[in-house]
Amino acid sequence: NSMDMMLDGIKVLDITNNLAGPGTAAVLAEHGAEVIHIEKPHMGDDCRFFTPMVGEKTSYSHCYINRCKKSVVMDLKDPEAYELLKKMIAETDIIIESNRPGVMTRLGLDYKTVSKIKPDIIYCSVSAFGQTGPYATRAGYDVIAQAYSGIMDITGEPDGSPTKIGTAIGDYVGLLNAFGSIMTALYHRERTGVGQHVDISLARGLLWMTANFDYKITGKEARRAGRFHNGLCP
């Protein structure tokens, strides 16, 4: 059927909060995947309370970053919920989680455990600093990733202070990296039947954007240039 969407039949469990993780799942949903967003009791996803609000109780951010999804409230520390979630995992193609590294292991929902339930699962972890390395256990979000990546140091006026980008660029670059990596893993699984763990770091994504490859040739560090450009005329 030419009207079918590209990811029809693909099932996604979205165990994320804020922007980067939920945004990744939303893009998958837009391409036809069935996405079930697991939200914590009482509060739900943190971004349900991000401004601006439509009326008194509806977050505009939550609406656009969780578009096209279904939602289920679960306390992942509840044994009954855990058993139900394991049944859902057995029928799932993709899991996305955005907890601090170590949290999913404590909950018994890490990749190693989940892949025993569903061997060909594609399991995507989205975090500030990735799953390995000296900063892996640190909590973080967009503006922290911006700072650590160095992108703030090359933004702003030449005689001013480092400046954050005007949008949540770390989250948006992260979700695009996650979407691309998940789709690559899905293609690999179609060819080989093998799933894998996708590790997405917000800081690493921005560090790649910030890398000054010209330095190898010119020896000049990238500096804040305001509304000008070091190599082009605006």
C-alpha positions, 0 to 999 in steps of 0.5 A, a space after each residue: 500500500 503506497 499510503 503506508 508510512 515508513 515505520 508502520 508496524 514498528 513499536 517503540 517504548 519511550 521511557 524519557 523526560 524533557 526534550 531530547 528523548 521524547 523528541 526522538 520518539 516523536 519523530 519516529 511516531 511521525 514516520 508511522 511507529 506506534 510510540 507508548 510514552 511511559 510517564 511517572 505517576 502524579 507528575 508525568 513527563 517533566 515537560 508537561 510543566 514547561 512554559 508557555 502554557 495553553 490555558 492553566 494546565 497544558 504545556 505547549 512544549 509538551 504537546 509538540 514534543 510528544 506529538 503522535 504518541 500514546 501515554 501510560 502511567 507506570 511506577 517502574 519501581 512497582 513489581 507489578 508494573 515491572 512485570 507488565 513492562 517486560 511483556 510490553 518489551 517482548 513485543 517492542 522493536 525500539 526502546 528509548 531512555 534518557 535517565 542518568 547512566 546507572 538508573 536503568 540498571 538499578 531498575 532491571 531495565 538496562 540493555 543487557 537485561 532487556 536484550 535477554 527478553 528481546 534479543 534483537 531490540 534496538 535500545 537507545 540511551 540519551 544522556 548528557 555525557 554518554 554511557 562511558 567515560 569520566 563524566 558518564 554518571 553526571 546529570 546534565 541537560 542542554 545548557 550544561 552540554 552547551 557549556 562543556 562542548 565549548 560552543 558557548 565560548 565561540 558565541 557572542 561578541 568578541 569582547 563579551 562573555 561566552 553566550 548560550 545559543 538561543 534555542 535548546 540546540 544540545 537537545 535538538 542536535 541530540 534528538 536528530 543524532 538519536 533518530 539517525 542512529 536508531 534508523 541506522 540500527 534498524 536498517 542493520 537489524 533488517 539485514 542481519 537480525 541483530 539489535 544493538 545499544 545506541 549511545 547518544 551524548 548531548 555534549 558529544 554532539 555539540 563538541 563535534 559541531 564545535 571542533 575547529 578543524 581549521 586550527 590544524 592548518 592555520 594554528 588559530 583558535 576559533 574566537 567569538 566574532 559577534 555578527 561577523 564571520 572569520 572567513 566570510 562576509 555576512 
